[in-house]
Amino acid sequence: MASIRAKKALEESSKSYVKPTTNLPTESFTETEMLLQWNKYAQRLGEKGFKIMESLLLINDPTLNGTVITLELPNEGSKLDFEGQIHGLLGHLKGHLHNHDITIEVVVNETIEVRRSFNDQDRYNRLKEINPNIELLRSTFGLDLLT
């Protein structure tokens, strides 16, 4: 009998306290405010050395639909890594945006097209897309592509 009472007492004491949800703030916020806090959190993770999570947060900009934030990741492995660390991000966003209805939805998009450069002209065109000033450099120094 004593062991049963002790077991019940232990179960009662191990129950965690859940704050009533009726008193939690639910202020409205914009996608810009959300992105600002998202990027601040990613930067803070990078400074602490959590580079993988930082890169997952910065892979692309999340979209906002009401209080649901949707993030698109390239594969299931990234999704699992992200979901393992999602609670810290949710806490940061809920606290800084003053809205405890925020949820994050992760979508895996494995059809992201990766373009490969095969020859010098393709590589040059890709660099020119990234930085148009490369054309100015090429013309200033009279550089030519090897063909």
C-alpha positions in Angstrom: 0.0 0.0 0.0 2.7 2.4 0.9 4.5 1.8 -2.4 1.3 2.5 -4.3 0.8 5.8 -2.5 4.4 6.7 -3.1 4.1 5.9 -6.8 0.9 8.1 -7.0 2.7 10.9 -5.2 5.6 10.7 -7.5 3.3 10.8 -10.6 1.5 13.9 -9.2 4.8 15.7 -8.5 6.2 14.9 -11.9 3.3 16.5 -13.8 4.5 19.7 -15.3 2.8 23.0 -14.9 1.1 24.3 -18.0 0.4 28.0 -18.2 -3.2 28.8 -19.1 -3.4 29.8 -22.7 -6.1 32.4 -22.2 -3.6 34.9 -20.9 -1.0 34.6 -23.6 -0.7 37.5 -26.1 -1.9 37.2 -29.7 -0.9 40.5 -31.2 -0.9 40.8 -35.0 2.4 41.1 -36.9 3.6 41.5 -40.5 5.7 39.3 -42.6 8.5 41.8 -42.5 8.5 41.8 -38.7 8.6 38.0 -38.8 11.5 37.9 -41.3 13.4 40.4 -39.1 13.1 38.2 -36.0 13.8 35.0 -38.1 17.0 36.5 -39.4 18.0 37.8 -36.0 17.6 34.3 -34.5 19.6 32.7 -37.4 22.4 35.3 -36.8 22.4 34.5 -33.1 22.7 30.8 -33.8 25.6 31.4 -36.2 27.4 33.4 -33.5 26.9 30.5 -31.1 28.4 28.0 -33.6 25.2 26.3 -34.7 26.0 26.8 -38.4 23.8 24.0 -39.8 20.7 25.3 -38.2 21.7 28.9 -39.3 22.0 27.7 -42.9 18.7 25.9 -42.7 17.0 29.0 -41.5 18.6 31.1 -44.3 18.1 28.6 -47.1 15.2 30.7 -48.3 12.7 33.1 -46.9 9.7 31.6 -45.1 6.2 32.8 -46.0 3.5 33.9 -43.6 -0.1 33.0 -43.9 -2.0 34.3 -40.8 0.0 32.9 -38.0 1.4 29.9 -39.9 5.0 30.3 -41.1 5.9 28.0 -44.0 9.5 27.1 -44.7 10.6 25.1 -47.8 13.6 22.8 -47.3 15.4 20.8 -50.0 15.2 17.3 -48.4 13.9 15.1 -45.6 17.3 15.2 -43.8 17.1 19.0 -43.6 13.6 18.8 -42.3 14.5 16.4 -39.5 17.5 18.6 -38.5 15.2 21.6 -38.5 12.4 20.0 -36.6 14.8 18.9 -33.9 15.7 22.5 -33.1 12.3 24.1 -33.9 11.3 24.8 -30.2 13.9 27.5 -29.7 12.9 29.3 -32.8 9.2 29.1 -31.9 9.9 30.5 -28.4 11.9 33.3 -29.9 9.3 34.2 -32.5 6.4 33.9 -30.0 8.2 36.1 -27.5 9.4 38.8 -29.8 6.3 39.0 -32.0 4.0 38.8 -29.0 1.8 36.1 -30.5 1.5 32.6 -29.1 -0.6 31.3 -31.9 2.4 31.0 -34.2 3.1 27.6 -35.8 5.8 26.6 -38.3 5.1 24.2 -41.2 8.0 22.6 -43.0 7.6 21.6 -46.7 10.1 19.4 -48.5 10.7 20.4 -52.1 13.1 17.9 -53.7 12.5 19.3 -57.2 14.8 22.3 -56.6 16.6 22.5 -59.9 20.4 22.7 -59.6 22.1 24.1 -62.7 25.6 22.9 -63.4 28.0 24.8 -65.5 29.6 22.6 -68.2 31.9 24.8 -70.2 33.7 28.1 -69.9 30.8 30.1 -71.5 28.3 28.6 -69.2 30.5 29.4 -66.1 31.0 32.9 -67.4 27.2 33.4 -67.9 26.5 32.1 -64.4 29.1 34.5 -62.9 27.6 37.3 -64.9 24.2 36.5 -63.4 25.6 36.6 -59.9 27.6 39.8 -60.5 27.0 41.9 -63.7 30.2 43.8 -63.0 32.2 40.9 -64.3 31.4 42.1 -67.9 33.0 45.4 -67.0 36.1 43.6 -65.7 36.3 41.5 -68.8 36.0 44.4 -71.2 38.4 46.7 -69.2 41.3 44.3 -69.3 40.5 42.9 -72.7 39.9 39.4 -71.4 38.5 36.7 -73.6 37.0 33.3 -72.9 39.0 30.3 -74.0 37.1 28.2 -76.5 
